[in-house]
Amino acid sequence: MHLSMRTLNSVLSVCLLASLSGLASAQAAAKPAKPAVGTMQPPAQIYGKLLTNMEKEFVDLADAMPEDKYSFVPTQGNFEKVRSFGDEVKHVAEANWYFWGSSTMSDDELKAKGDAILKLTSKAEIMQALKDSFAEAHKVVDGITAENAFKTTAHGTPAGMTAFGLAHMMDHYGQMVVYVRMNGIVPPASRGGNM
């Protein structure tokens, strides 16, 4: 059987188009559908996504700084009485317990937890404290519902404390980005391929 070049090209084009549409369908199926406008979404899902994204950026940034630079404090400019890089990480770990542990811990327990974190010295210990604080944050955020999001507790509402905790973390993240850049390190979130 003899096929002309034109027929062969047509058959190949049809096969290529069919495979591309199948690939596009597979990619569309892998990506969750965007909720329709007006669709109510669970608070835990929204806050959880924000927390997960911020956790990744913060933990990656804390890990990017070498241990010998955890004591770094800027010396040029007006940086009197500022925290070292390691102290910034410890502060956020401690604050995370305040924002997300306060619903399950007494004030004395929170103080003891914070005091223990502030005494840490090695990068490994500080990183573990940070990761533990995020694990606690996720437990609380995963329990936020439409019914309890704005219910007042001894330390505020779960939604309010979560919003405040995320904003607090972003403030310190910005400061820490300056510290790593002053040490010649590009923050992991700025290295490309993360967006």
Kinemage of the C-alpha trace (Angstrom):
@kinemage 1
@onewidth
@group {chain A} dominant
@subgroup {mainchain}
@vectorlist {calphas} color= white
{ca met a 1} P 0.000 0.000 0.000
{ca his a 2} L 1.307 3.338 -0.976
{ca leu a 3} L 0.517 6.477 1.057
{ca ser a 4} L 1.148 9.889 -0.291
{ca met a 5} L 3.198 12.326 1.729
{ca arg a 6} L 0.138 14.552 2.097
{ca thr a 7} L -1.929 11.697 3.568
{ca leu a 8} L 0.867 10.726 5.915
{ca asn a 9} L 1.222 14.338 7.131
{ca ser a 10} L -2.537 14.557 7.687
{ca val a 11} L -2.595 11.347 9.716
{ca leu a 12} L 0.375 12.490 11.808
{ca ser a 13} L -1.229 15.900 12.396
{ca val a 14} L -4.463 14.305 13.591
{ca cys a 15} L -2.518 12.005 15.947
{ca leu a 16} L -0.514 14.936 17.296
{ca leu a 17} L -3.641 17.007 17.899
{ca ala a 18} L -5.359 14.094 19.625
{ca ser a 19} L -2.390 13.516 21.917
{ca leu a 20} L -2.100 17.223 22.784
{ca ser a 21} L -5.768 17.490 23.687
{ca gly a 22} L -5.383 14.407 25.880
{ca leu a 23} L -2.360 15.966 27.563
{ca ala a 24} L -4.234 19.227 28.130
{ca ser a 25} L -7.161 17.298 29.632
{ca ala a 26} L -4.826 15.393 31.956
{ca gln a 27} L -3.198 18.627 33.126
{ca ala a 28} L -6.581 20.260 33.693
{ca ala a 29} L -7.735 17.224 35.662
{ca ala a 30} L -4.647 17.368 37.891
{ca lys a 31} L -5.326 21.001 38.853
{ca pro a 32} L -8.248 21.446 41.249
{ca ala a 33} L -11.095 23.482 39.860
{ca lys a 34} L -11.308 27.086 41.003
{ca pro a 35} L -14.370 27.553 43.208
{ca ala a 36} L -17.195 29.493 41.623
{ca val a 37} L -17.702 33.071 42.735
{ca gly a 38} L -19.926 33.109 45.811
{ca thr a 39} L -18.896 29.605 46.914
{ca met a 40} L -18.336 29.371 50.667
{ca gln a 41} L -15.014 27.774 51.571
{ca pro a 42} L -14.001 26.271 54.905
{ca pro a 43} L -11.880 28.693 56.973
{ca ala a 44} L -9.409 25.884 57.782
{ca gln a 45} L -8.783 25.394 54.060
{ca ile a 46} L -8.107 29.086 53.408
{ca tyr a 47} L -5.993 29.703 56.515
{ca gly a 48} L -4.258 26.345 56.090
{ca lys a 49} L -3.131 27.226 52.567
{ca leu a 50} L -1.779 30.591 53.737
{ca leu a 51} L 0.000 28.993 56.694
{ca thr a 52} L 1.513 26.245 54.537
{ca asn a 53} L 2.856 28.759 52.033
{ca met a 54} L 4.298 31.027 54.726
{ca glu a 55} L 5.778 28.039 56.590
{ca lys a 56} L 7.613 26.878 53.460
{ca glu a 57} L 9.092 30.299 52.779
{ca phe a 58} L 10.037 30.898 56.409
{ca val a 59} L 11.548 27.459 57.093
{ca asp a 60} L 13.446 27.489 53.787
{ca leu a 61} L 14.834 30.949 54.591
{ca ala a 62} L 15.861 29.945 58.126
{ca asp a 63} L 17.546 26.854 56.728
{ca ala a 64} L 19.373 28.810 53.995
{ca met a 65} L 21.443 30.775 56.516
{ca pro a 66} L 24.567 28.832 57.558
{ca glu a 67} L 24.860 28.063 61.269
{ca asp a 68} L 27.924 30.274 61.659
{ca lys a 69} L 25.777 33.223 60.485
{ca tyr a 70} L 22.922 32.654 62.946
{ca ser a 71} L 24.581 35.219 65.231
{ca phe a 72} L 24.708 37.787 62.408
{ca val a 73} L 23.532 41.309 63.260
{ca pro a 74} L 23.970 44.155 60.765
{ca thr a 75} L 26.601 46.673 61.819
{ca gln a 76} L 26.250 49.297 59.102
{ca gly a 77} L 23.320 51.655 59.530
{ca asn a 78} L 21.010 52.064 62.509
{ca phe a 79} L 20.781 48.479 63.770
{ca glu a 80} L 21.366 49.080 67.457
{ca lys a 81} L 19.586 46.559 69.720
{ca val a 82} L 18.189 44.416 66.909
{ca arg a 83} L 17.909 40.632 67.080
{ca ser a 84} L 20.454 38.367 65.437
{ca phe a 85} L 19.261 36.138 62.605
{ca gly a 86} L 18.975 33.162 64.983
{ca asp a 87} L 17.110 35.294 67.511
{ca glu a 88} L 14.643 36.276 64.776
{ca val a 89} L 13.949 32.598 64.072
{ca lys a 90} L 13.566 31.849 67.792
{ca his a 91} L 11.268 34.838 68.226
{ca val a 92} L 8.938 33.600 65.493
{ca ala a 93} L 8.949 30.058 66.918
{ca glu a 94} L 8.099 31.473 70.350
{ca ala a 95} L 5.431 33.804 68.939
{ca asn a 96} L 3.847 30.948 66.961
{ca trp a 97} L 3.170 29.217 70.272
{ca tyr a 98} L 1.505 32.386 71.539
{ca phe a 99} L -0.673 32.754 68.428
{ca trp a 100} L -1.580 29.098 68.042
{ca gly a 101} L -0.764 27.386 71.351
{ca ser a 102} L -2.618 29.818 73.568
{ca ser a 103} L -5.909 27.985 73.082
{ca thr a 104} L -4.511 24.733 74.498
{ca met a 105} L -1.844 25.905 76.949
{ca ser a 106} L -1.927 27.907 80.154
{ca asp a 107} L -0.047 31.197 80.392
{ca asp a 108} L 2.578 29.471 82.555
{ca glu a 109} L 3.030 26.713 79.977
{ca leu a 110} L 3.379 29.295 77.203
{ca lys a 111} L 5.981 31.203 79.208
{ca ala a 112} L 7.947 28.011 79.911
{ca lys a 113} L 7.812 27.067 76.211
{ca gly a 114} L 8.991 30.544 75.190
{ca asp a 115} L 11.796 30.581 77.760
{ca ala a 116} L 13.006 27.173 76.566
{ca ile a 117} L 13.050 28.337 72.932
{ca leu a 118} L 14.981 31.500 73.766
{ca lys a 119} L 17.738 29.391 75.404
{ca leu a 120} L 18.400 27.350 72.259
{ca thr a 121} L 21.784 27.916 70.627
{ca ser a 122} L 22.379 25.505 67.732
{ca lys a 123} L 20.792 25.885 64.313
{ca ala a 124} L 19.440 22.323 64.512
{ca glu a 125} L 17.676 23.023 67.827
{ca ile a 126} L 16.292 26.337 66.595
{ca met a 127} L 15.065 24.812 63.342
{ca gln a 128} L 13.347 21.997 65.243
{ca ala a 129} L 11.641 24.493 67.565
{ca leu a 130} L 10.457 26.419 64.503
{ca lys a 131} L 9.078 23.276 62.848
{ca asp a 132} L 7.385 22.214 66.103
{ca ser a 133} L 5.728 25.630 66.353
{ca phe a 134} L 4.364 25.239 62.832
{ca ala a 135} L 3.033 21.765 63.661
{ca glu a 136} L 1.090 23.316 66.558
{ca ala a 137} L -0.126 26.103 64.278
{ca his a 138} L -1.451 23.577 61.759
{ca lys a 139} L -3.326 21.677 64.489
{ca val a 140} L -5.143 24.841 65.515
{ca val a 141} L -5.738 26.117 61.972
{ca asp a 142} L -7.073 22.720 60.873
{ca gly a 143} L -9.731 23.061 63.586
{ca ile a 144} L -11.016 26.475 62.493
{ca thr a 145} L -14.611 26.244 61.291
{ca ala a 146} L -17.220 28.751 60.203
{ca glu a 147} L -18.809 28.268 63.625
{ca asn a 148} L -15.697 28.935 65.755
{ca ala a 149} L -13.556 31.220 63.554
{ca phe a 150} L -14.739 34.370 65.271
{ca lys a 151} L -15.725 32.961 68.658
{ca thr a 152} L -13.910 34.856 71.400
{ca thr a 153} L -11.426 32.901 73.502
{ca ala a 154} L -9.134 34.102 76.292
{ca his a 155} L -6.625 35.343 73.686
{ca gly a 156} L -8.886 36.468 70.830
{ca thr a 157} L -10.611 34.546 68.058
{ca pro a 158} L -8.994 31.662 66.146
{ca ala a 159} L -9.304 33.559 62.850
{ca gly a 160} L -7.987 36.778 64.376
{ca met a 161} L -5.024 35.087 66.033
{ca thr a 162} L -4.223 33.289 62.777
{ca ala a 163} L -4.340 36.506 60.766
{ca phe a 164} L -2.174 38.252 63.353
{ca gly a 165} L 0.259 35.313 63.487
{ca leu a 166} L 0.677 35.283 59.707
{ca ala a 167} L 1.189 39.052 59.560
{ca his a 168} L 3.738 38.870 62.397
{ca met a 169} L 5.621 36.126 60.597
{ca met a 170} L 5.710 38.091 57.337
{ca asp a 171} L 7.167 41.101 59.151
{ca his a 172} L 10.053 39.043 60.515
{ca tyr a 173} L 10.457 37.196 57.213
{ca gly a 174} L 11.123 40.546 55.546
{ca gln a 175} L 13.763 41.422 58.129
{ca met a 176} L 15.436 38.046 57.736
{ca val a 177} L 15.525 38.405 53.938
{ca val a 178} L 17.659 41.521 54.426
{ca tyr a 179} L 19.996 39.586 56.752
{ca val a 180} L 20.552 36.714 54.303
{ca arg a 181} L 21.073 39.101 51.391
{ca met a 182} L 23.634 41.054 53.454
{ca asn a 183} L 25.480 37.727 53.711
{ca gly a 184} L 25.445 37.130 49.953
{ca ile a 185} L 22.653 34.568 50.043
{ca val a 186} L 19.672 34.738 47.699
{ca pro a 187} L 16.504 33.807 49.610
{ca pro a 188} L 15.114 30.463 48.397
{ca ala a 189} L 11.783 32.064 47.396
{ca ser a 190} L 13.690 34.454 45.090
{ca arg a 191} L 15.735 31.800 43.297
{ca gly a 192} L 13.133 31.160 40.601
{ca gly a 193} L 10.802 28.297 39.895
{ca asn a 194} L 8.796 28.927 43.078
{ca met a 195} L 5.922 30.887 41.606
